[in-house]
Amino acid sequence: MQPSPSAEPEQPDDAVPGAAEEGATITPYRDGPLIVRGDFRLVDQDGAEIDPGRRTVALCRCGKSGIKPFCDGTHKRAGFSAPSAPSRPRPAAQLRDVAGD
């Protein structure tokens, strides 16, 4: 049986529902990488585009990866430790002050 024309289109396995409308989602994993999902551009500090090769990537947070900016799992051997969420929230006013300097 084929889906009706009004059925939701199939999404790839690594797609996040609503990501196309909302842009990228970045999730810091506890003691691990930043997982980036959705529509995003990855560029180096000179603005040159880095081809991620997919819509979901793991970016190194520990600084030890051999394939930076991507994660290669080295954080496990290095004993990298970081929470998933900030240890304390940053008020929006402070963020605006930093951006305005």
Contacts in CASP RR format, 6 or more apart in sequence:
PFRMAT RR
TARGET T0000
AUTHOR 0000-0000-0000
METHOD contacts of the structure
MODEL  1
MQPSPSAEPEQPDDAVPGAAEEGATITPYRDGPLIVRGDFRLVDQDGAEI
DPGRRTVALCRCGKSGIKPFCDGTHKRAGFSAPSAPSRPRPAAQLRDVAG
D
11 17 0 8 1.000
12 55 0 8 1.000
14 37 0 8 1.000
14 54 0 8 1.000
14 55 0 8 1.000
14 56 0 8 1.000
15 37 0 8 1.000
15 38 0 8 1.000
15 55 0 8 1.000
16 25 0 8 1.000
16 37 0 8 1.000
16 38 0 8 1.000
19 25 0 8 1.000
19 37 0 8 1.000
19 38 0 8 1.000
19 39 0 8 1.000
19 55 0 8 1.000
20 38 0 8 1.000
20 39 0 8 1.000
23 38 0 8 1.000
23 39 0 8 1.000
23 40 0 8 1.000
24 36 0 8 1.000
24 37 0 8 1.000
24 38 0 8 1.000
24 39 0 8 1.000
24 40 0 8 1.000
25 36 0 8 1.000
25 37 0 8 1.000
25 38 0 8 1.000
26 34 0 8 1.000
26 35 0 8 1.000
26 36 0 8 1.000
26 37 0 8 1.000
27 34 0 8 1.000
27 35 0 8 1.000
27 37 0 8 1.000
27 84 0 8 1.000
28 34 0 8 1.000
28 35 0 8 1.000
28 61 0 8 1.000
28 82 0 8 1.000
28 83 0 8 1.000
28 84 0 8 1.000
28 85 0 8 1.000
29 35 0 8 1.000
29 84 0 8 1.000
30 82 0 8 1.000
30 83 0 8 1.000
30 84 0 8 1.000
31 75 0 8 1.000
31 79 0 8 1.000
31 80 0 8 1.000
31 81 0 8 1.000
31 82 0 8 1.000
32 61 0 8 1.000
32 62 0 8 1.000
32 71 0 8 1.000
32 75 0 8 1.000
32 80 0 8 1.000
32 82 0 8 1.000
33 58 0 8 1.000
33 59 0 8 1.000
33 60 0 8 1.000
33 61 0 8 1.000
33 71 0 8 1.000
33 73 0 8 1.000
33 75 0 8 1.000
34 58 0 8 1.000
34 59 0 8 1.000
34 61 0 8 1.000
35 56 0 8 1.000
35 57 0 8 1.000
35 58 0 8 1.000
35 59 0 8 1.000
36 42 0 8 1.000
36 52 0 8 1.000
36 56 0 8 1.000
36 57 0 8 1.000
36 58 0 8 1.000
36 59 0 8 1.000
37 55 0 8 1.000
37 56 0 8 1.000
38 55 0 8 1.000
38 56 0 8 1.000
39 55 0 8 1.000
40 52 0 8 1.000
41 49 0 8 1.000
42 49 0 8 1.000
42 50 0 8 1.000
42 51 0 8 1.000
42 52 0 8 1.000
42 57 0 8 1.000
42 69 0 8 1.000
43 49 0 8 1.000
43 50 0 8 1.000
44 50 0 8 1.000
50 69 0 8 1.000
52 70 0 8 1.000
57 70 0 8 1.000
58 70 0 8 1.000
58 71 0 8 1.000
59 69 0 8 1.000
59 70 0 8 1.000
59 71 0 8 1.000
60 67 0 8 1.000
60 68 0 8 1.000
60 69 0 8 1.000
60 70 0 8 1.000
60 71 0 8 1.000
60 72 0 8 1.000
60 74 0 8 1.000
60 75 0 8 1.000
61 71 0 8 1.000
61 75 0 8 1.000
61 80 0 8 1.000
61 82 0 8 1.000
62 74 0 8 1.000
62 75 0 8 1.000
62 78 0 8 1.000
62 79 0 8 1.000
62 80 0 8 1.000
64 74 0 8 1.000
64 75 0 8 1.000
64 78 0 8 1.000
64 80 0 8 1.000
65 71 0 8 1.000
65 72 0 8 1.000
65 73 0 8 1.000
65 74 0 8 1.000
65 75 0 8 1.000
66 72 0 8 1.000
66 74 0 8 1.000
END
